[in-house]
Amino acid sequence: MPKFLSGFLPSKWCASANFFRKCFHFTCKMGCIQGKCCRKHAPSSRSDNKEELGLYPGQNAHIIANTSLDVVDVPAHNFRLTYSVLSQRGYYPETPDKENQDSYCVRTNIQGNPNVHFFGVFDGHGLSGTHCSTFVKDRLVEILSTDVALLDDPVKAYSNAFLATNDELHNSGIDDSMSGTTAITALVIGDKLYVANVGDSRAVLAVKEGNRVLAQDLSYDQTPFRKDECERVKLCGARVLSVDQVEGLKDPRIQSWGDEETEGSDPPRLWVQNGMYPGTAFTRSVGDNMAEKIGVVADPEVSTVQLTSSHPFFVVASDGVFEFLPSQTVVDMVNKYADPRDACSAIAGEAYNLWLEHENRTDDITIIIVRIKDLSNV
């Protein structure tokens, strides 16, 4: 089940519980209230633009974008990164020409430094979701690249870049009042990996332990399922309720929703005190100006890892991948393939099929796989 109420719901649409459920079902399934919500966006450069697909001929068709294979060196530590990207538009039976709202960005040699490389996935939502994700994937890396303090304090630079990008989006002319994007990004600086997350996409690192390759999450979904995030938005004035609670089908005083695996079909969401909006099921994003009033922020959580020879690869992907695929399953699938292009295709195909087993549509799916080659422990 999608984790956001894309497009959001004006309170006047929800005078009755039954009508609210109808509105809610439609926006969740379609991702946009009106289906054809975003004008077509012209392709940009190869390295940081999603690959568009044609129309799906049928529900069971699995069509994926072509993947590319690229290599970049990290000379300071004498290793290289081999990476591949795949972005697949979701299948939406009621709106077969709906755009892919995911964007991605790969930028190597940040600030002209051959040891600094950036990988990011941006999952747009709402009526202007495509424009939000495209704007953010362009501006975030540009702001990072111009920060003279990037190498001295990458964590602070990351936070400043996200907040500055958020401010620029608000003033860009794009209507982000009820639209925005999540962002999961990875920055390689020498033999250190910095992951900055806003929202519910994910970055995962593979860790070799003996004969096993284990998944280590480098980001944690920022949703009301997390007690710390739930309490934070409540202090900012948010009501946190599931749709059944908003409709009166469940007791709103029960502020326990289990976990995301078991309660993902009706997750806790954020609402203003006296209205039926915005209905976001995430607590951080870029954009979503209206939701900022109840605690949704663009400040990222940043994790840092010292890379070693025990780390064969990492994955950065939208929640179109991780909605039904656990991190360990994704790592196991990547580990089966020497070529990350093959791994991208296999994971996208499995995620696509699992979506159709559980829903009548699929989400947009975007994945970046980065293999770490020849890194020594010395």
C-alpha positions in Angstrom: 0.0 0.0 0.0 1.4 3.4 -0.8 2.7 5.3 2.2 1.3 8.7 1.2 -2.0 10.3 0.2 -0.7 11.7 -3.1 -2.4 14.9 -4.1 -3.9 15.1 -0.6 -7.6 15.6 0.1 -9.4 18.9 0.6 -11.6 18.7 3.6 -14.7 19.6 1.5 -14.3 16.3 -0.3 -14.8 14.3 2.9 -18.2 15.2 4.3 -19.0 11.6 4.9 -16.9 8.6 5.9 -18.0 6.5 2.9 -17.1 9.4 0.5 -13.8 9.9 2.2 -12.9 6.2 1.8 -13.8 6.5 -1.9 -11.6 9.6 -2.3 -8.8 7.9 -0.2 -8.9 4.7 -2.3 -8.7 6.6 -5.5 -5.8 8.8 -4.6 -3.8 6.0 -3.0 -4.3 3.7 -6.0 -3.6 6.3 -8.6 -0.9 8.4 -7.0 -2.6 11.6 -8.3 -6.1 12.8 -7.9 -6.7 13.5 -11.6 -4.4 10.8 -13.2 -3.0 13.0 -15.9 -1.5 15.4 -13.3 1.9 16.3 -14.7 2.9 17.5 -18.1 5.6 15.6 -19.9 9.2 16.5 -18.9 11.9 16.7 -21.5 14.8 14.3 -20.9 18.0 15.8 -19.5 21.5 14.2 -19.5 22.0 10.5 -19.5 23.6 10.3 -16.1 20.9 11.9 -14.1 17.5 11.4 -15.8 15.0 8.7 -15.5 14.3 6.6 -18.6 10.8 6.8 -19.8 8.7 3.8 -21.0 5.9 3.4 -23.4 2.4 2.4 -22.4 1.8 -0.9 -20.7 -0.2 -3.2 -23.1 -1.7 -5.1 -20.2 -1.7 -5.7 -16.5 0.7 -8.6 -16.6 3.2 -7.0 -18.8 6.6 -6.2 -17.3 8.4 -3.5 -19.2 11.6 -2.1 -17.8 13.9 0.7 -18.8 17.3 -0.1 -20.3 20.1 0.0 -17.8 23.6 1.3 -18.3 26.9 0.2 -16.8 29.4 2.9 -15.7 32.7 2.9 -13.8 34.4 5.6 -11.8 37.6 5.4 -9.9 38.4 6.6 -6.3 42.2 7.1 -6.7 42.9 8.2 -3.1 42.2 4.6 -2.0 42.8 2.8 -5.2 39.4 1.3 -5.8 36.6 1.8 -8.2 32.8 1.9 -8.3 30.9 0.0 -10.9 27.2 1.1 -11.0 24.0 0.7 -12.8 20.7 2.5 -12.7 17.2 1.4 -13.6 14.0 3.5 -13.4 10.6 1.8 -14.3 7.4 3.7 -14.6 4.6 2.1 -12.6 1.6 0.4 -14.1 -1.6 2.3 -13.5 -4.6 0.7 -15.2 -6.9 3.7 -14.9 -4.2 6.1 -16.2 -1.8 4.2 -18.4 0.0 7.4 -19.5 0.8 8.5 -16.0 4.3 9.8 -15.7 7.1 8.2 -13.7 7.4 10.5 -10.7 10.7 9.0 -9.6 13.9 10.7 -10.6 17.5 9.8 -10.0 20.9 11.5 -10.1 24.4 10.2 -10.4 27.1 12.8 -10.3 30.8 11.9 -10.3 33.8 14.0 -9.5 32.0 16.4 -7.2 33.8 19.8 -7.0 36.2 18.4 -9.6 37.4 15.9 -7.0 37.9 12.3 -8.4 37.3 10.9 -4.9 33.8 12.3 -4.4 30.7 10.8 -6.0 27.0 11.2 -5.5 24.0 8.8 -6.0 20.4 9.8 -5.3 16.9 8.5 -5.8 13.9 10.9 -5.5 10.3 9.6 -5.2 7.8 12.4 -6.1 4.2 12.4 -4.9 1.2 14.6 -5.4 -0.1 16.5 -8.4 3.3 18.2 -8.9 5.3 15.2 -7.8 7.2 14.8 -11.1 8.3 18.4 -11.1 9.2 18.3 -7.4 11.5 15.2 -7.8 13.1 16.6 -10.9 13.8 19.9 -9.3 15.2 18.4 -6.1 17.5 15.9 -7.9 19.0 18.8 -9.9 19.3 21.4 -7.1 20.4 19.2 -4.2 23.6 18.0 -5.9 24.3 21.5 -7.2 24.1 23.0 -3.7 26.3 20.3 -2.3 28.8 20.8 -5.0 29.1 24.5 -4.2 29.5 24.1 -0.5 33.2 24.8 0.3 32.8 23.0 3.6 31.6 19.7 2.0 34.8 17.8 2.6 35.4 19.2 6.1 31.9 18.5 7.4 29.8 16.4 5.0 27.0 15.8 7.6 26.5 19.6 8.0 26.8 20.2 4.3 24.1 17.5 3.6 21.7 19.1 6.1 22.3 22.6 4.7 21.8 21.4 1.1 18.5 19.7 1.9 17.1 22.7 3.8 18.3 25.1 1.1 16.8 22.9 -1.7 13.5 22.8 0.2 13.4 26.6 0.5 14.2 26.9 -3.2 11.4 24.5 -4.1 8.9 26.5 -2.1 9.9 29.6 -4.1 10.4 27.9 -7.5 6.9 28.4 -9.0 6.2 24.7 -8.6 3.0 24.2 -6.6 4.4 22.1 -3.7 1.7 23.0 -1.3 0.5 19.4 -1.3 3.2 17.8 -3.4 6.8 16.9 -2.8 9.4 14.2 -2.9 11.3 11.8 -0.7 15.1 11.6 -1.2 17.6 8.9 -0.4 21.1 9.8 -1.3 24.6 8.4 -0.9 27.8 10.4 -1.1 31.2 8.6 -1.4 34.1 10.7 -0.1 37.2 8.6 -0.4 36.6 5.4 1.6 33.7 6.9 3.6 30.0 6.6 2.6 27.5 9.2 3.8 23.8 8.4 3.4 21.2 11.2 3.8 17.5 10.2 4.0 14.3 12.2 3.9 11.2 10.0 3.7 10.7 6.3 3.2 13.0 5.2 0.4 16.1 3.2 1.5 19.8 2.7 1.2 21.3 -0.8 2.1 24.9 -1.8 2.4 26.1 -5.4 1.8 28.4 -6.8 4.5 30.4 -10.0 4.1 30.6 -12.2 7.1 32.3 -15.5 6.4 30.3 -17.2 3.6 27.3 -14.9 4.1 26.5 -11.5 2.7 24.2 -9.6 5.1 22.1 -6.5 4.6 22.8 -3.4 6.7 20.2 -0.7 6.5 21.8 2.7 6.2 18.5 4.6 6.4 15.3 4.1 8.4 11.9 5.0 7.1 10.6 8.3 8.6 7.0 7.5 9.3 4.6 7.6 12.3 5.4 4.0 12.9 8.6 5.3 14.5 7.8 6.4 18.0 10.4 9.2 17.9 9.0 10.6 14.7 5.4 10.2 15.8 6.0 12.2 19.0 7.9 14.9 17.1 5.1 15.6 14.7 2.5 15.5 17.5 4.4 18.2 19.3 4.2 20.2 16.1 0.4 19.9 16.2 -0.3 16.9 14.0 -3.1 14.4 14.6 -1.8 10.9 14.0 -4.6 8.6 12.9 -5.2 5.8 10.4 -7.9 6.2 7.9 -10.1 3.8 9.8 -9.7 6.0 12.9 -10.4 9.2 10.9 -13.6 7.5 9.6 -14.7 6.4 13.1 -14.3 2.7 12.4 -11.6 2.4 15.0 -11.0 4.1 18.3 -8.8 7.2 17.7 -7.5 7.1 21.3 -5.6 3.9 20.6 -2.2 5.3 19.5 -0.6 2.0 18.7 -0.5 0.7 15.1 1.8 -2.3 15.3 4.5 -2.3 12.7 4.8 -1.4 9.1 4.9 -5.0 7.9 1.6 -6.0 9.5 -0.3 -2.7 9.3 1.0 -1.3 6.0 -2.5 -1.4 4.5 -3.9 1.3 6.9 -0.9 3.1 8.3 -1.0 6.0 10.7 -1.1 9.3 8.9 -0.7 13.0 9.7 -3.7 15.4 9.8 -4.2 18.9 10.8 -6.3 19.4 13.9 -9.6 20.4 12.2 -9.4 19.0 8.7 -9.1 15.9 6.6 -5.7 16.7 5.1 -2.9 16.3 4.3 -2.9 12.6 5.1 0.8 12.0 4.7 2.2 8.7 6.0 5.7 10.0 6.1 7.1 12.5 8.6 9.9 14.0 6.4 10.0 15.1 2.8 11.2 17.9 0.5 8.3 20.2 -0.4 4.9 19.5 1.1 4.6 23.1 2.2 1.2 22.5 3.9 2.4 19.5 5.8 5.3 21.5 7.2 2.8 23.3 9.5 2.3 20.0 11.3 5.9 18.9 11.6 6.9 17.4 8.2 10.5 18.6 7.7 13.2 18.4 5.1 16.1 17.9 7.5 17.8 14.6 6.7 19.0 11.8 8.9 22.6 11.1 7.9 24.6 7.9 8.6 28.3 7.4 8.0 30.1 4.2 7.2 33.8 3.4 6.8 34.1 1.3 3.7 36.3 -1.8 3.8 36.9 -4.9 1.7 33.9 -6.5 3.6 31.5 -4.2 1.7 31.0 -5.5 -1.8 28.2 -3.2 -2.8 25.4 -0.8 -1.7 21.9 -0.2 -3.1 19.9 3.0 -3.2 16.2 2.6 -4.2 12.7 4.0 -4.0 10.1 2.4 -1.9 8.7 0.9 -5.1 11.4 -1.7 -4.5 11.2 -2.0 -0.7 7.4 -2.0 -0.3 7.4 -5.8 -0.7 11.1 -6.8 -0.8 13.0 -6.9 2.5 16.5 -5.5 2.5 18.1 -8.9 2.9 16.2 -10.2 -0.1 17.5 -7.3 -2.2 21.1 -8.0 -1.1 20.7 -11.7 -1.8 19.5 -10.9 -5.3 22.3 -8.5 -6.1 24.8 -11.0 -4.8 23.7 -13.5 -7.4 24.8 -11.3 -10.3 28.3 -10.2 -11.3 26.8 -7.5 -13.5 24.7 -4.8 -11.6 22.6 -4.4 -14.8 21.3 -7.9 -14.4 20.7 -7.4 -10.7 18.7 -4.2 -11.4 16.5 -6.0 -13.9 15.9 -9.0 -11.6 15.0 -6.8 -8.6 12.7 -4.6 -10.6 11.0 -7.6 -12.1 10.5 -9.2 -8.7 9.2 -6.0 -7.1 6.8 -5.4 -10.1 5.4 -8.9 -9.8 4.9 -8.6 -6.0 3.1 -5.3 -6.4 0.6 -7.0 -8.8 0.1 -9.9 -6.4 -1.0 -7.5 -3.7 -2.5 -4.5 -5.6 -4.1 -3.8 -8.9 -1.2 -1.5 -9.9 2.5 -1.0 -9.2 4.5 1.9 -7.9 7.3 3.5 -9.9 10.5 1.6 -9.3 14.0 3.1 -9.3 17.2 1.4 -8.2 20.9 2.2 -8.2 23.3 -0.6 -7.5 27.0 0.4 -6.8 29.6 -2.4 -6.7 32.8 -1.6 -4.7 35.8 -3.1 -6.5 39.4 -3.6 -5.3 39.1 -1.8 -2.0 41.8 -3.1 0.4 41.7 -3.2 4.2 45.1 -1.5 4.2 
